Amino acid sequence: AEIVAELKHAHSQLNEDMPSKAAARIQAELRAMAARVEYSSKRATAAADAKRAAEARRAATTQRRARSKARSELRAACTLQRGMRCYFARRELTQKLAAVDAQ
């Protein structure tokens, strides 16, 4: 009877210890899972930030190229306009000189 009581006591003590060990194990798993979730969330946030920054750089580059192209086209138009003015001025001068020579 004494051995049975001792066994029952050992068994109840084992049952008391097991839930606390199981609870500790479950808490440790939950902490680990929370850490993994937090880490992946931070990585996702960092990836989203990097993607936004890359898109902003791409947009800025596109705008810069568009401005550069517009300036280049304006310079070409000005050069052409200057050339045409010069051509017409020369032609007008040539015609006036021809008219003076004809007199």
Residue pairs with C-beta under 8 A, 6 or more apart in sequence:
none
